Amino acid sequence: MKDTEQIKFWKGEFGDEYTLRNSEDFDELYKKQFGITRTELNNDFLSDLNKDIFTLEIGCNKGLQLNILEKSGFNNLW
């Protein structure tokens, strides 16, 4: 398979840095770039959902979003 620009991008420094981040760094990155953390965004958008719903994250890499959801009380994460 030929490497596309996207594949080259993710194989490079950005991909390495992305994979090394933990959820706290993820929140810091969002705060720096958007002025709000990912956790705060989740709380704003997802707080009315039942915490027992089944949640499937596709393409989750290390599962950073799943970690944040778990810390927010969601239980059925896949």
Biopython code that builds the backbone (N, CA, C, O; Angstrom):
import numpy as np
from Bio.PDB.StructureBuilder import StructureBuilder

atoms = [
    (1, "MET", "N", (0.832, -1.167, 0.000)),
    (1, "MET", "CA", (0.000, 0.000, 0.000)),
    (1, "MET", "C", (0.887, 1.244, 0.000)),
    (1, "MET", "O", (1.842, 1.340, 0.771)),
    (2, "LYS", "N", (0.565, 2.172, -0.856)),
    (2, "LYS", "CA", (1.318, 3.412, -0.957)),
    (2, "LYS", "C", (0.953, 4.337, 0.209)),
    (2, "LYS", "O", (-0.222, 4.485, 0.546)),
    (3, "ASP", "N", (1.962, 4.952, 0.819)),
    (3, "ASP", "CA", (1.699, 5.906, 1.889)),
    (3, "ASP", "C", (1.076, 7.172, 1.322)),
    (3, "ASP", "O", (1.641, 7.821, 0.442)),
    (4, "THR", "N", (-0.093, 7.510, 1.839)),
    (4, "THR", "CA", (-0.748, 8.758, 1.460)),
    (4, "THR", "C", (-0.192, 9.875, 2.343)),
    (4, "THR", "O", (0.575, 9.614, 3.269)),
    (5, "GLU", "N", (-0.573, 11.101, 2.058)),
    (5, "GLU", "CA", (-0.143, 12.222, 2.890)),
    (5, "GLU", "C", (-0.620, 12.039, 4.331)),
    (5, "GLU", "O", (0.110, 12.341, 5.276)),
    (6, "GLN", "N", (-1.847, 11.543, 4.493)),
    (6, "GLN", "CA", (-2.369, 11.315, 5.845)),
    (6, "GLN", "C", (-1.558, 10.261, 6.589)),
    (6, "GLN", "O", (-1.230, 10.437, 7.762)),
    (7, "ILE", "N", (-1.240, 9.180, 5.913)),
    (7, "ILE", "CA", (-0.456, 8.118, 6.551)),
    (7, "ILE", "C", (0.920, 8.646, 6.935)),
    (7, "ILE", "O", (1.402, 8.373, 8.034)),
    (8, "LYS", "N", (1.557, 9.398, 6.041)),
    (8, "LYS", "CA", (2.861, 9.993, 6.353)),
    (8, "LYS", "C", (2.756, 10.910, 7.569)),
    (8, "LYS", "O", (3.623, 10.900, 8.443)),
    (9, "PHE", "N", (1.690, 11.699, 7.614)),
    (9, "PHE", "CA", (1.466, 12.622, 8.724)),
    (9, "PHE", "C", (1.379, 11.870, 10.049)),
    (9, "PHE", "O", (2.031, 12.241, 11.026)),
    (10, "TRP", "N", (0.561, 10.800, 10.076)),
    (10, "TRP", "CA", (0.369, 10.043, 11.316)),
    (10, "TRP", "C", (1.585, 9.197, 11.675)),
    (10, "TRP", "O", (1.781, 8.873, 12.846)),
    (11, "LYS", "N", (2.409, 8.830, 10.683)),
    (11, "LYS", "CA", (3.628, 8.072, 10.961)),
    (11, "LYS", "C", (4.736, 8.971, 11.492)),
    (11, "LYS", "O", (5.720, 8.481, 12.046)),
    (12, "GLY", "N", (4.587, 10.254, 11.332)),
    (12, "GLY", "CA", (5.622, 11.211, 11.721)),
    (12, "GLY", "C", (5.546, 11.647, 13.174)),
    (12, "GLY", "O", (4.956, 10.976, 14.021)),
    (13, "GLU", "N", (6.158, 12.788, 13.432)),
    (13, "GLU", "CA", (6.257, 13.329, 14.786)),
    (13, "GLU", "C", (4.885, 13.556, 15.422)),
    (13, "GLU", "O", (4.696, 13.276, 16.606)),
    (14, "PHE", "N", (3.929, 14.062, 14.642)),
    (14, "PHE", "CA", (2.600, 14.307, 15.196)),
    (14, "PHE", "C", (1.983, 13.015, 15.721)),
    (14, "PHE", "O", (1.438, 12.990, 16.825)),
    (15, "GLY", "N", (2.065, 11.956, 14.946)),
    (15, "GLY", "CA", (1.503, 10.675, 15.367)),
    (15, "GLY", "C", (2.160, 10.147, 16.631)),
    (15, "GLY", "O", (1.491, 9.613, 17.515)),
    (16, "ASP", "N", (3.482, 10.302, 16.709)),
    (16, "ASP", "CA", (4.201, 9.869, 17.908)),
    (16, "ASP", "C", (3.752, 10.660, 19.132)),
    (16, "ASP", "O", (3.495, 10.091, 20.193)),
    (17, "GLU", "N", (3.660, 11.976, 18.972)),
    (17, "GLU", "CA", (3.244, 12.821, 20.095)),
    (17, "GLU", "C", (1.806, 12.516, 20.504)),
    (17, "GLU", "O", (1.484, 12.478, 21.692)),
    (18, "TYR", "N", (0.961, 12.303, 19.529)),
    (18, "TYR", "CA", (-0.444, 11.998, 19.808)),
    (18, "TYR", "C", (-0.561, 10.726, 20.635)),
    (18, "TYR", "O", (-1.324, 10.672, 21.600)),
    (19, "THR", "N", (0.186, 9.722, 20.259)),
    (19, "THR", "CA", (0.120, 8.433, 20.942)),
    (19, "THR", "C", (0.671, 8.510, 22.362)),
    (19, "THR", "O", (0.232, 7.758, 23.233)),
    (20, "LEU", "N", (1.619, 9.399, 22.607)),
    (20, "LEU", "CA", (2.230, 9.512, 23.927)),
    (20, "LEU", "C", (1.383, 10.297, 24.928)),
    (20, "LEU", "O", (1.604, 10.187, 26.134)),
    (21, "ARG", "N", (0.433, 11.072, 24.459)),
    (21, "ARG", "CA", (-0.376, 11.903, 25.361)),
    (21, "ARG", "C", (-1.263, 11.062, 26.272)),
    (21, "ARG", "O", (-1.711, 9.978, 25.897)),
    (22, "ASN", "N", (-1.506, 11.570, 27.456)),
    (22, "ASN", "CA", (-2.527, 10.962, 28.312)),
    (22, "ASN", "C", (-3.717, 11.905, 28.370)),
    (22, "ASN", "O", (-3.676, 12.982, 27.775)),
    (23, "SER", "N", (-4.770, 11.527, 29.071)),
    (23, "SER", "CA", (-5.999, 12.321, 29.040)),
    (23, "SER", "C", (-5.814, 13.712, 29.628)),
    (23, "SER", "O", (-6.480, 14.650, 29.191)),
    (24, "GLU", "N", (-4.921, 13.871, 30.612)),
    (24, "GLU", "CA", (-4.677, 15.203, 31.153)),
    (24, "GLU", "C", (-4.037, 16.093, 30.095)),
    (24, "GLU", "O", (-4.403, 17.259, 29.954)),
    (25, "ASP", "N", (-3.084, 15.542, 29.355)),
    (25, "ASP", "CA", (-2.467, 16.295, 28.267)),
    (25, "ASP", "C", (-3.502, 16.612, 27.194)),
    (25, "ASP", "O", (-3.479, 17.686, 26.594)),
    (26, "PHE", "N", (-4.399, 15.680, 26.963)),
    (26, "PHE", "CA", (-5.477, 15.857, 25.989)),
    (26, "PHE", "C", (-6.320, 17.069, 26.382)),
    (26, "PHE", "O", (-6.645, 17.905, 25.539)),
    (27, "ASP", "N", (-6.670, 17.160, 27.657)),
    (27, "ASP", "CA", (-7.434, 18.307, 28.147)),
    (27, "ASP", "C", (-6.630, 19.599, 28.025)),
    (27, "ASP", "O", (-7.170, 20.632, 27.629)),
    (28, "GLU", "N", (-5.349, 19.545, 28.361)),
    (28, "GLU", "CA", (-4.496, 20.731, 28.248)),
    (28, "GLU", "C", (-4.407, 21.205, 26.805)),
    (28, "GLU", "O", (-4.456, 22.406, 26.538)),
    (29, "LEU", "N", (-4.278, 20.270, 25.879)),
    (29, "LEU", "CA", (-4.210, 20.613, 24.463)),
    (29, "LEU", "C", (-5.494, 21.315, 24.020)),
    (29, "LEU", "O", (-5.438, 22.344, 23.346)),
    (30, "TYR", "N", (-6.637, 20.768, 24.391)),
    (30, "TYR", "CA", (-7.919, 21.393, 24.037)),
    (30, "TYR", "C", (-8.044, 22.776, 24.663)),
    (30, "TYR", "O", (-8.502, 23.711, 24.007)),
    (31, "LYS", "N", (-7.640, 22.915, 25.927)),
    (31, "LYS", "CA", (-7.723, 24.208, 26.616)),
    (31, "LYS", "C", (-6.868, 25.242, 25.886)),
    (31, "LYS", "O", (-7.287, 26.384, 25.697)),
    (32, "LYS", "N", (-5.678, 24.835, 25.482)),
    (32, "LYS", "CA", (-4.763, 25.743, 24.776)),
    (32, "LYS", "C", (-5.313, 26.122, 23.399)),
    (32, "LYS", "O", (-5.265, 27.290, 23.013)),
    (33, "GLN", "N", (-5.832, 25.146, 22.662)),
    (33, "GLN", "CA", (-6.279, 25.398, 21.294)),
    (33, "GLN", "C", (-7.672, 26.006, 21.207)),
    (33, "GLN", "O", (-7.938, 26.809, 20.313)),
    (34, "PHE", "N", (-8.574, 25.632, 22.129)),
    (34, "PHE", "CA", (-9.975, 26.030, 21.996)),
    (34, "PHE", "C", (-10.528, 26.812, 23.190)),
    (34, "PHE", "O", (-11.658, 27.298, 23.140)),
    (35, "GLY", "N", (-9.738, 26.936, 24.262)),
    (35, "GLY", "CA", (-10.184, 27.681, 25.425)),
    (35, "GLY", "C", (-11.093, 26.904, 26.357)),
    (35, "GLY", "O", (-11.640, 27.470, 27.303)),
    (36, "ILE", "N", (-11.260, 25.618, 26.103)),
    (36, "ILE", "CA", (-12.106, 24.747, 26.923)),
    (36, "ILE", "C", (-11.535, 23.329, 26.844)),
    (36, "ILE", "O", (-11.031, 22.914, 25.801)),
    (37, "THR", "N", (-11.617, 22.598, 27.942)),
    (37, "THR", "CA", (-11.075, 21.238, 27.927)),
    (37, "THR", "C", (-12.056, 20.276, 27.268)),
    (37, "THR", "O", (-13.242, 20.573, 27.125)),
    (38, "ARG", "N", (-11.545, 19.139, 26.878)),
    (38, "ARG", "CA", (-12.395, 18.103, 26.290)),
    (38, "ARG", "C", (-13.390, 17.587, 27.332)),
    (38, "ARG", "O", (-14.535, 17.274, 27.006)),
    (39, "THR", "N", (-12.948, 17.504, 28.568)),
    (39, "THR", "CA", (-13.839, 17.082, 29.644)),
    (39, "THR", "C", (-15.001, 18.060, 29.800)),
    (39, "THR", "O", (-16.147, 17.642, 29.960)),
    (40, "GLU", "N", (-14.708, 19.357, 29.754)),
    (40, "GLU", "CA", (-15.768, 20.369, 29.850)),
    (40, "GLU", "C", (-16.724, 20.270, 28.667)),
    (40, "GLU", "O", (-17.936, 20.399, 28.834)),
    (41, "LEU", "N", (-16.180, 20.039, 27.468)),
    (41, "LEU", "CA", (-17.034, 19.865, 26.291)),
    (41, "LEU", "C", (-17.957, 18.665, 26.466)),
    (41, "LEU", "O", (-19.155, 18.741, 26.194)),
    (42, "ASN", "N", (-17.383, 17.560, 26.923)),
    (42, "ASN", "CA", (-18.198, 16.364, 27.157)),
    (42, "ASN", "C", (-19.305, 16.658, 28.155)),
    (42, "ASN", "O", (-20.455, 16.275, 27.945)),
    (43, "ASN", "N", (-18.958, 17.338, 29.239)),
    (43, "ASN", "CA", (-19.970, 17.655, 30.246)),
    (43, "ASN", "C", (-21.071, 18.524, 29.653)),
    (43, "ASN", "O", (-22.249, 18.302, 29.934)),
    (44, "ASP", "N", (-20.704, 19.508, 28.838)),
    (44, "ASP", "CA", (-21.695, 20.385, 28.207)),
    (44, "ASP", "C", (-22.628, 19.608, 27.283)),
    (44, "ASP", "O", (-23.839, 19.828, 27.288)),
    (45, "PHE", "N", (-22.063, 18.700, 26.492)),
    (45, "PHE", "CA", (-22.847, 18.010, 25.470)),
    (45, "PHE", "C", (-23.471, 16.694, 25.932)),
    (45, "PHE", "O", (-24.498, 16.281, 25.395)),
    (46, "LEU", "N", (-22.872, 16.037, 26.910)),
    (46, "LEU", "CA", (-23.294, 14.680, 27.254)),
    (46, "LEU", "C", (-23.901, 14.539, 28.646)),
    (46, "LEU", "O", (-24.298, 13.439, 29.029)),
    (47, "SER", "N", (-23.981, 15.612, 29.403)),
    (47, "SER", "CA", (-24.412, 15.507, 30.801)),
    (47, "SER", "C", (-25.844, 15.001, 30.966)),
    (47, "SER", "O", (-26.177, 14.442, 32.011)),
    (48, "ASP", "N", (-26.690, 15.184, 29.964)),
    (48, "ASP", "CA", (-28.082, 14.725, 30.070)),
    (48, "ASP", "C", (-28.267, 13.255, 29.686)),
    (48, "ASP", "O", (-29.362, 12.713, 29.832)),
    (49, "LEU", "N", (-27.211, 12.610, 29.200)),
    (49, "LEU", "CA", (-27.317, 11.207, 28.798)),
    (49, "LEU", "C", (-27.260, 10.282, 30.008)),
    (49, "LEU", "O", (-26.611, 10.586, 31.009)),
    (50, "ASN", "N", (-27.943, 9.158, 29.901)),
    (50, "ASN", "CA", (-27.871, 8.112, 30.907)),
    (50, "ASN", "C", (-26.450, 7.548, 30.901)),
    (50, "ASN", "O", (-25.933, 7.191, 29.843)),
    (51, "LYS", "N", (-25.822, 7.465, 32.057)),
    (51, "LYS", "CA", (-24.428, 6.998, 32.163)),
    (51, "LYS", "C", (-24.281, 5.508, 31.848)),
    (51, "LYS", "O", (-23.162, 5.019, 31.698)),
    (52, "ASP", "N", (-25.402, 4.780, 31.745)),
    (52, "ASP", "CA", (-25.351, 3.345, 31.473)),
    (52, "ASP", "C", (-25.556, 2.995, 30.000)),
    (52, "ASP", "O", (-25.595, 1.816, 29.650)),
    (53, "ILE", "N", (-25.687, 4.005, 29.128)),
    (53, "ILE", "CA", (-25.870, 3.697, 27.707)),
    (53, "ILE", "C", (-24.611, 3.036, 27.160)),
    (53, "ILE", "O", (-23.509, 3.285, 27.648)),
    (54, "PHE", "N", (-24.779, 2.198, 26.148)),
    (54, "PHE", "CA", (-23.630, 1.589, 25.487)),
    (54, "PHE", "C", (-22.992, 2.621, 24.573)),
    (54, "PHE", "O", (-23.671, 3.250, 23.761)),
    (55, "THR", "N", (-21.675, 2.792, 24.711)),
    (55, "THR", "CA", (-20.942, 3.780, 23.935)),
    (55, "THR", "C", (-19.801, 3.083, 23.216)),
    (55, "THR", "O", (-18.943, 2.468, 23.850)),
    (56, "LEU", "N", (-19.791, 3.178, 21.909)),
    (56, "LEU", "CA", (-18.736, 2.593, 21.088)),
    (56, "LEU", "C", (-17.966, 3.719, 20.427)),
    (56, "LEU", "O", (-18.541, 4.541, 19.714)),
    (57, "GLU", "N", (-16.663, 3.756, 20.666)),
    (57, "GLU", "CA", (-15.814, 4.740, 20.016)),
    (57, "GLU", "C", (-15.049, 4.035, 18.904)),
    (57, "GLU", "O", (-14.354, 3.047, 19.143)),
    (58, "ILE", "N", (-15.182, 4.544, 17.707)),
    (58, "ILE", "CA", (-14.511, 3.975, 16.536)),
    (58, "ILE", "C", (-13.238, 4.773, 16.268)),
    (58, "ILE", "O", (-13.256, 6.003, 16.259)),
    (59, "GLY", "N", (-12.142, 4.063, 16.051)),
    (59, "GLY", "CA", (-10.878, 4.741, 15.752)),
    (59, "GLY", "C", (-10.326, 5.470, 16.960)),
    (59, "GLY", "O", (-9.857, 6.602, 16.849)),
    (60, "CYS", "N", (-10.382, 4.820, 18.117)),
    (60, "CYS", "CA", (-10.066, 5.523, 19.361)),
    (60, "CYS", "C", (-8.576, 5.596, 19.672)),
    (60, "CYS", "O", (-8.202, 6.230, 20.659)),
    (61, "ASN", "N", (-7.715, 4.978, 18.879)),
    (61, "ASN", "CA", (-6.280, 5.001, 19.143)),
    (61, "ASN", "C", (-6.022, 4.455, 20.534)),
    (61, "ASN", "O", (-6.202, 3.258, 20.763)),
    (62, "LYS", "N", (-5.611, 5.287, 21.460)),
    (62, "LYS", "CA", (-5.330, 4.850, 22.827)),
    (62, "LYS", "C", (-6.546, 4.908, 23.733)),
    (62, "LYS", "O", (-6.464, 4.497, 24.890)),
    (63, "GLY", "N", (-7.655, 5.401, 23.247)),
    (63, "GLY", "CA", (-8.860, 5.477, 24.064)),
    (63, "GLY", "C", (-8.923, 6.694, 24.968)),
    (63, "GLY", "O", (-9.532, 6.635, 26.036)),
    (64, "LEU", "N", (-8.305, 7.801, 24.560)),
    (64, "LEU", "CA", (-8.305, 9.001, 25.393)),
    (64, "LEU", "C", (-9.718, 9.495, 25.684)),
    (64, "LEU", "O", (-10.035, 9.853, 26.818)),
    (65, "GLN", "N", (-10.560, 9.513, 24.661)),
    (65, "GLN", "CA", (-11.942, 9.945, 24.855)),
    (65, "GLN", "C", (-12.671, 8.982, 25.790)),
    (65, "GLN", "O", (-13.451, 9.414, 26.639)),
    (66, "LEU", "N", (-12.425, 7.695, 25.642)),
    (66, "LEU", "CA", (-13.058, 6.717, 26.531)),
    (66, "LEU", "C", (-12.621, 6.921, 27.981)),
    (66, "LEU", "O", (-13.427, 6.764, 28.899)),
    (67, "ASN", "N", (-11.356, 7.267, 28.191)),
    (67, "ASN", "CA", (-10.874, 7.543, 29.547)),
    (67, "ASN", "C", (-11.617, 8.719, 30.167)),
    (67, "ASN", "O", (-11.999, 8.673, 31.336)),
    (68, "ILE", "N", (-11.820, 9.767, 29.385)),
    (68, "ILE", "CA", (-12.538, 10.940, 29.884)),
    (68, "ILE", "C", (-13.987, 10.582, 30.192)),
    (68, "ILE", "O", (-14.531, 11.003, 31.213)),
    (69, "LEU", "N", (-14.609, 9.805, 29.310)),
    (69, "LEU", "CA", (-15.995, 9.391, 29.557)),
    (69, "LEU", "C", (-16.099, 8.549, 30.829)),
    (69, "LEU", "O", (-17.032, 8.707, 31.615)),
    (70, "GLU", "N", (-15.137, 7.661, 31.018)),
    (70, "GLU", "CA", (-15.142, 6.819, 32.218)),
    (70, "GLU", "C", (-15.017, 7.677, 33.476)),
    (70, "GLU", "O", (-15.730, 7.453, 34.453)),
    (71, "LYS", "N", (-14.114, 8.654, 33.455)),
    (71, "LYS", "CA", (-13.945, 9.552, 34.602)),
    (71, "LYS", "C", (-15.212, 10.368, 34.866)),
    (71, "LYS", "O", (-15.442, 10.823, 35.986)),
    (72, "SER", "N", (-16.028, 10.550, 33.829)),
    (72, "SER", "CA", (-17.281, 11.302, 33.967)),
    (72, "SER", "C", (-18.440, 10.412, 34.413)),
    (72, "SER", "O", (-19.565, 10.887, 34.565)),
    (73, "GLY", "N", (-18.169, 9.116, 34.624)),
    (73, "GLY", "CA", (-19.185, 8.224, 35.163)),
    (73, "GLY", "C", (-19.865, 7.310, 34.167)),
    (73, "GLY", "O", (-20.766, 6.561, 34.543)),
    (74, "PHE", "N", (-19.455, 7.347, 32.889)),
    (74, "PHE", "CA", (-20.047, 6.435, 31.911)),
    (74, "PHE", "C", (-19.505, 5.032, 32.153)),
    (74, "PHE", "O", (-18.329, 4.859, 32.476)),
    (75, "ASN", "N", (-20.378, 4.021, 31.994)),
    (75, "ASN", "CA", (-20.034, 2.659, 32.395)),
    (75, "ASN", "C", (-19.810, 1.681, 31.252)),
    (75, "ASN", "O", (-18.872, 0.887, 31.308)),
    (76, "ASN", "N", (-20.624, 1.713, 30.242)),
    (76, "ASN", "CA", (-20.582, 0.716, 29.163)),
    (76, "ASN", "C", (-19.817, 1.261, 27.965)),
    (76, "ASN", "O", (-20.400, 1.628, 26.945)),
    (77, "LEU", "N", (-18.510, 1.303, 28.114)),
    (77, "LEU", "CA", (-17.645, 1.888, 27.081)),
    (77, "LEU", "C", (-16.913, 0.795, 26.321)),
    (77, "LEU", "O", (-16.335, -0.117, 26.912)),
    (78, "TRP", "N", (-16.950, 0.902, 25.019)),
    (78, "TRP", "CA", (-16.336, -0.100, 24.144)),
    (78, "TRP", "C", (-15.525, 0.579, 23.081)),
    (78, "TRP", "O", (-14.924, -0.091, 22.240)),
]
sb = StructureBuilder()
sb.init_structure("model")
sb.init_model(0)
sb.init_chain("A")
sb.init_seg("    ")
for serial, (resi, resn, name, xyz) in enumerate(atoms, 1):
    if name == "N":
        sb.init_residue(resn, " ", resi, " ")
    sb.init_atom(name, np.array(xyz, "f"), 0.0, 1.0, " ", f" {name:<3s}", serial, name[0])
structure = sb.get_structure()
